[in-house]
Amino acid sequence: MGSNTLQSFKMSLMVILAALVLSTSALASTQCTQGAYVVGFFNGVWNTERETRFTTAVLQERFELDVLPQVSLLPASIDYEYFYNHTGTAVGASRFQDIAEVFIQRADALGVGSRYELIWNGLSGDMSFLSGLRRYSGDTLSDGDAIALNALEDAYSNIGIQLAGDLSTLLSDPPTASDYAAHEARLSTLLLEGKSALLVSHSQGHFFAEHAYRAIESKAVISSMDAIRTLHVAPPATNIIHDYVLADKDYVIQSLSVFGHESILGANTSIPYAHLLRDITGHEFIKTYLRDDLEPYGLFQSYAAQALASLYTQDRAIQNGLFNVTLTWDGLGDIDLHVIEPSGTHVSFKKPQGASGVLDLDNRIGYGPEHYYASCDISELQVGRYLVAVNNFMADASQDALIQVSSTQGDIVSRSVSVGEALGDAALEDLTYVYSIDLSLEPVRLTINAIH
């Protein structure tokens, strides 16, 4: 086996192993291990959750091979996880409706409302960005680049027509609000555990990463926002927080220029025309931005290393457990988290210490979070069913609460419920039950089910 083939085999094996670690396994670890840093990936368009999990594994492999060696002082371990947003393909829509969703978000942000004819003209009628490329390149195109550009003109004409059709019959309705809430709850939990975070977003993921960052900032979840950095890859908007990487021939982002050039950032790196035969959009995260023989990846490495080196290390406010329950809500007032352990022990603000776990964060002002963790010591854990419930102690009845359960086996599930009328110190039978968590040992196994 040649050296190049062997290296490719090793890299592929690393990605597969990382994907297995990130996947939702049936077996849980008996120890709660965690890194001091977390790299969170916010997916863009066209991604199913399975694809996003794989992309996160590739991102981890790239960090470990190329980014971490550039940083002199790092914690002993770094965690990697994804913050999934349910794009169009995940809810049965086409990939072009995914792009359409980005255009709609930008249209709303720029105040052009439903004037989608601007997009239709720009993509299916007036292919000005391709014409401009041809004029700009003049006689400098190589034979290979000329072939690539000719192929692109034909393909983009068809893509534009398809996108216009999908815009006019947009059926997808991604649960954006619930994704925002789930991301905010998860990021709050990680930060309160004492982790520092680098948020890497691609494409539409920018909107979700930016929202999560601003939510943490506005609610003063942590003492210093220096514990979070963002790196935006192919952002479809100009409201970036920190660094960004955008290729000059990323035609998904360039298509947004039909709203005016001020609606997108200027490209800060380039790719050759010939590469577009591999990725016709010039936009895909792995094929274009993480490709190690292209210029964008060099810029990505540099910004990622700088971001990790600049992260502020903060104190821990909550503990990480074998499984964790986080409660947040969307307003002022007091909403309470309750966990009934298998022995019948009722853990709440009145009795925060349970037999198997602890309510180590109680919020009585508003928004949350509240947090319960189960012990990482197997000898302290009770086998059986844990019930997770909420109660509106003193808050507006119109509010919704989000309950998120995460575990060492990789589960992260979230559910939003209406809190109903304020009940004060409610009886067990009056609580709103949200999840059951069944725990067995030898081996450790968790099963999480929603209660309806």
N, C-alpha and C positions, 0 to 999 in steps of 0.2 A: 504494500500500500504506500503510495507516494506521500510526501510530507504535506502537500496541500490537501490531498484527499483525507489524510489522517486528521488534519486540523479541522476540516469541515465536519468530519464525523464527530470529533470531540465537541464542537460547538453545538451540533444538532442534539447530541446526547445531553448537554447541559440544559438546553431549552426544554427537552422532554422531561427531565428530572424536575426542573423548576415548575413546569406546568403541573406535574403531579403534586408538588408541594402546595401550589396555589389552589388546586381543585378541591371541591367539597367532598372530602373523604367520609366514609361511614365511621371511621375510628378516630377518636379524639386522643390527643396526647395526655399523659398523666402529669405533665409539668407545664407550667405557664411560662414559656420563654417569650421574650420580646426584645426587640432592638430599641435603642434610644432614639433612632430616626425611623421615619416611614416615608417611602416614596409612593405617592398615590397617583394612579393613572386615571384620567377622565377621558373616556372614549369619544370618538367623533362619529360621523355618519357611517352607515352601512354595517355596523357591528352588531352581531348577536352577542349574548353574554358569553357564550363559549369562545367566540373569536376574541372578545375583550380579555378573557382569562389568558388565552394563548399570547396575545399581544403583551400583556403584563409580564408573562414569563420571558418573552424576548427582551423586553425592556430591562428586566432584572439581569439577564445574561449580558446585555450591552453595558450596563452599569458596572458589573463585576469585572468585566474584561477591560473596559476602556475608560470609565469615568473615575471609579474609586482609586485606581493607582495614581491619579493626578492630585488627590487630596491628602495632605500630610497628616492631619489629625482627624480621626474618625472613631465613632463608638465601636465596640466589639462586634455588634451585629446591626443590620439594617433590615427592616421589614418592607415588603412590597405588597400592595394590594390595589384593587381597582374600585373606582366609584362609578358604577354603571348607570348610564342614562338610557332609557328605553326608546331607541330611535325607531324610525318607521319600519325597518325590516323586521324588528322584533315584535311588531304588532300587526304583521301581515301586509304591510304596504311595500311599495317598490323602493329600490335604492334611490331613484330619482325623487321620490316623495321625501326621502330623507334630506336631500339637498334642498328641496322646496321648503322644508321646515326651517332650515337656516335662513333662506331668503325671507320668509315671513317674519322671523324674529328680527332680522335686520330692517325690514320694511317698517315694522312697528317702532323700532328704536329711532329710525330716521324720520318718522312722521309722514310717510307716504301712504300709510294705510293699506288699502287693498288694491293699489294700482299695479297689479302684477303684469299688466301689459308692458311695463318697463322691462321686466325680466324677459318676457316672451320676445320682445323686439331685440333685446340684447343677445339672446341665445339662439333663437330659431330664425330670426330674420336678418339682423345685422350682426354678422360675425366680426365685429370691428377689432376685437382683440387679436384675432388670428391675422387679419389683414395688416394690422399694425405691426405684428411680429415680422411679417414678410417684408414690409417696408423698412423696418428697423434693421433687419439683418442684411438687406441689400444683396450684394454679390458675395458676401462672406460665407454663405452656407456651403458646407461640404456636401458631396453627393449623398452621404448617409443622412445628413440633417435635412436635405431637400426632400428626400423620400419620406422621412418622418413627418415633416410639415404637411406634405401633400396628403398623407394618410390621416393626419389629424383634422384637416379641413373637412374631409368626407365624414369622419367619425363624429366630429362636433356638430355638424349639421343634423345628423340623426339624433344625437344626444339632446340638442336644443329642442327639437320637435317633441321628443319624449318628455322632457322636463316641462315644457309648456303644457302638454296634455295633462301631466300629473298635477301641475299647479291648479289647473281649471277644475279638476275632480279630486282634490286633496281629501283623502279618506282617513289618513292617519291622524291620531290625536294623542301624541305621546304624553304620558302622565308627568308633565314637567314639574308641577307643583309638588307632587309626592316625591319625585326624585330630588328636588331641592331640599326638602325636609329631611329625607333619609341621609343625604350627603352631609348636611349640617350636623345631624345627630352623630354620625359616625366620626366626623372630624373633631367634634367637641370631645367625644370619648377619648380618642387617641391623644389629643393635646392635654387633656386633664390627667391622663395616665403618665404625663411627663415626657411625651415624645415631641420631637420637632419634626416638621413635615415639609417635604418638597412636593408640590402639586404639579404634575406634568399633564398638560391637556393637549388634545389634538382636535383641530377643527371645531365642531359644535361643542365639544367638551369644554371649550373656553368659557362658554356662558355659564356652565355648571360650576367650574372651578372658581370663576370670578364671584359667583353668587355665594358659594360656600365661604370664601375668604372674607367677603364683605359682611356676611352674617356673623362670623366669629368676631370681626372687628367691631361691629356696631353694638353687639351684646356684651362686649368686654369679657369674653369667656376666659381669656388668659391675660396675664399681666403685660406681656410684650408681644407684639406682632412680629418681632424679629425671629420668633420661633417658626414662622411659616415663610416659605418662598414659593414663587410660582414660575413656571417655565411654559410659555405658550407656543405650541407648534402649529403653524398654519392657522392663526386666529382669524375668524371671520368678522372681527370688529376691531375698533381702535382703542377700546378701554382696557388695555392690558395693565397689569399691576407691576410686573418686573420685566424679565427678558423675554424675547420672542425670536422664533426662527421662521422665516417665510421665504420660500423659493420664488424666483422670478417667473417660472413657468408652471406655477401651481394654478391651474385654470379653474378649479372650483372656486378659489378665493378671488382670482382675477375677474371671474364672472360677476362678482358683486359690484364691480366698478360701474355697472349700468345705473347704480344709484348715485354715482358721482365718485370721483377718486378719493374724496375725503372720507369715504365710508370704509376704506381698507388701509392697512398700513403699507408702507413701502417695503418692497422685497429687500432683504439684507444678505441673501446668498443666492447662488444660481445653480441650475442643472443644465446639462447639454440637451439639445433637441433630440438626439438619438435615444436618450433615456426614456422619452415619452412612448417609445415602442414597447417598453416594459410596463410602464404605468401611464396610460393615456391621459389621465387627469393631472399628473404631476403632484398629486395630493396625498397619496396613501402613506400612512405612517411608517410601516415597515419597508415597503418597496422603495420609497423615496427618501424619507427623513432619517431612517435608521440604516440606510445602505452605506456600508463603510467605505465605499470607493467614490462617494459623492461629497461635494462640498458642504451641503446642509448638515451632515452628520458631524463633521469637524466642529462646526459652530455649536451644534447641540451639546457635544461633549464638553466644550469649553464653558458654556453657560451652566450646565448641570454641575460641573466640578466647582465653579465659583459659588453657586447657590448652596451646595452642601457645606462648603468651607465657611460660609457666612452665617449659618444657622445658629441661633441662640439656644442654649440648653436651659430648660426650665425645671422647676420643682414639680413633683408628682402631687396631684390633689386627690386622685382616686386610685384604687388598686385594679389590676387586671386579673380576672379569674378564669376558671375552667369554662364558665360561660358568664356573660355580662348582660344586664338589662339596663337600657338607657331610656328615660322618659323626657320628652320635650313637648312644648305646646306653643300655640301661636299668639300669646297675649299675656297680659298681666294677671295676677291672681295666683292662687295656690291649688295646684293639682298634684295628687299624691300617687306614688308608686307603691304597690303592695305585692309581696311574694309570699305564697303559702307553701312551705316546704313539706316534703313527704310525711314527716312526723306530725304535721299539723301546726308547726310553729308559724306564727303570723308575723312576718317581718314588715315593718312600716316605720313611719316617723316616731311612733310611740314605742316601738321595740326594734331598734335598728340592728341589733345583734341576733342573728339566727343560729340554728344548730349547724348549718352547712355554709352559710354566707352572711354578708353584711350589707345593709343599706348605708353606704359611706358618703352619700351626698344627698342632702335634702334641700330643695329650693322652695322658699315660701313667698317669693316676690313676683316671679313671672318668668315665662319662657323656658324654664329649666336650665340645665338638665338635673334630673335625679338619677341615681345610679345604684344598682345592686350587683354584687359579684359573688359567685360561688367559689369556695376555697379550692386552691390548687393541690391541697393535701388530700390524697385519696382516702386516708384514714378518717377525715372529718366529713366527707361527703355522704349524704344519705341517698340510698338507692330508691328510686320510685319517681313519682310525678310531682313536679313543681308547677304551681299555678301562678301566672302573672296577671295582675289586675291593676286598674287605675280607678281613682275616685276624684270627683270635683269637690274639693274641700271648700274652696271659696274663690270661684272664678266665674266669668261670664259663661252662660250656658251655650252660647253660639260657638265657642272655641272647639278646636280639634286638637287631639293629643296624638303624638307619634311615639310608638313603642318599638324599640329596636333591640333584637337579641343577637349577640355575636358570641362565637365560641372559638376555642383553640383548634377545632376541627375544620375551621374555615367558613362556617355558616355565618351569614349576615342577613337577617330577615327583618323587614320593617312593616308596620301596619298602622294606619291612621284610623282613629275612632272619634266619634262625637262624645264630648264629656257629659252632656246633659246638664240638668239642674244641679246647683250646689247643694250638697247633702251634709256638709260638715263632717263630723266623725262617723262615717257610715258603717253599718253592720256588714259582716262578710257577705250576706246574701244580696246586699244592695250594690256591691262593687261591680264594675264593668270588667269581665274577664276577657283577656285578649289572647293569651298563649298558654299552652301546656308544654312542659319540657320533661320528657321521660329520660331518666338517667339509669344506666346499668353499668356494671363493672366487670372486669375480667373477660374481654377487654372493655375499656371505657367507651361507652356509646351514648350519644345524645340524639333524641328525636324531637324535633320542634314542630308543633301543630297549632294552627290558628283555632281559636274558640269562637264560634259564631252563635 
